[in-house]
Amino acid sequence: MRRLPVTGTGKGTNTKAWHAEIDIVESGSEVRAEARLRGKDGGQLIGEGSARCNPADENVPAIGDELATARALSDLSHQLLSRAAHDIEVHTARPVERLHA
């Protein structure tokens, strides 16, 4: 994984711009979502999620989109927490016991 860059503007102020993009692909009763978080210089993380309609349920594509997207964003969130824990450990030379969301 590559590190997301930080950009600064103004004295004593850092403004960071991370851009999120979500692609959703439907195929029959299955939906896959990919959430990309990009930094200014091309660094990115990718989260993935999927959903499948139970054959006994009515097929409502919007619900599948929501579930797959939520799962992709959750995957992305866990990756960010793992990266933060790693960075803390590198910076402090001590293991991280837990991070609060």
C-alpha positions in Angstrom: 0.0 0.0 0.0 1.2 3.5 -0.8 0.9 6.4 1.7 -1.7 9.0 1.0 -0.1 12.4 0.6 -0.8 15.5 2.7 -1.0 19.0 1.2 -0.8 22.2 3.1 -2.1 25.7 2.6 -1.7 28.8 4.6 0.4 29.4 7.7 -0.2 26.8 10.4 -3.0 25.2 8.5 -2.9 21.9 6.7 -5.7 21.1 4.3 -5.8 17.5 3.2 -7.8 16.4 0.1 -8.6 12.8 -0.2 -11.1 11.7 -2.9 -13.4 8.8 -2.6 -14.9 7.0 -5.6 -17.3 4.1 -5.5 -17.9 1.8 -8.5 -20.9 -0.6 -8.4 -21.3 -3.5 -10.8 -24.5 -5.5 -10.9 -24.5 -9.0 -12.4 -27.8 -10.9 -12.0 -28.6 -11.1 -8.3 -25.1 -10.2 -7.2 -23.7 -6.7 -6.7 -20.0 -5.8 -6.2 -18.7 -2.5 -5.0 -15.2 -1.1 -5.0 -14.4 2.0 -2.9 -11.2 3.9 -3.8 -9.7 6.5 -1.5 -7.1 8.6 -3.4 -4.6 11.1 -2.3 -3.3 14.0 -4.4 -0.2 12.2 -5.7 -1.9 9.0 -6.8 -1.7 7.0 -3.6 -4.8 4.9 -3.0 -6.5 2.3 -0.9 -9.2 0.1 -2.3 -12.0 -1.5 -0.3 -14.3 -4.2 -1.7 -17.8 -5.4 -0.8 -20.5 -7.5 -2.3 -24.2 -8.4 -1.8 -26.4 -11.1 -3.1 -30.2 -11.2 -3.2 -31.6 -14.2 -1.4 -33.7 -16.2 -4.0 -36.7 -16.1 -1.6 -36.6 -12.2 -1.5 -37.8 -9.6 -3.9 -34.9 -8.3 -6.0 -34.4 -4.6 -5.1 -31.2 -3.4 -6.7 -30.9 -0.3 -4.6 -30.7 -2.3 -1.5 -27.9 -4.5 -3.0 -26.1 -1.3 -4.0 -26.3 0.0 -0.4 -25.1 -3.2 1.2 -22.2 -3.7 -1.2 -21.1 -0.1 -0.8 -21.4 -0.2 3.0 -19.2 -3.3 3.0 -16.7 -1.8 0.6 -16.5 1.3 2.8 -16.2 -0.9 5.9 -13.3 -2.7 4.3 -11.7 0.6 3.5 -12.2 1.8 7.1 -10.5 -1.3 8.5 -7.5 -0.8 6.1 -7.1 2.8 7.3 -7.2 1.7 11.0 -4.6 -0.9 10.3 -2.4 1.6 8.6 -2.8 4.1 11.5 -1.9 1.3 14.0 1.2 0.5 11.9 2.3 4.1 11.6 1.8 4.6 15.4 3.9 1.5 16.1 6.7 2.7 13.8 6.6 6.2 15.3 6.5 5.1 19.0 8.4 1.8 18.7 5.6 0.2 20.8 2.8 -2.1 19.8 -0.7 -0.6 19.5 -3.1 -2.4 21.8 -6.3 -0.9 20.4 -7.7 2.0 18.4 -11.1 3.6 19.0 -13.2 4.6 16.0 
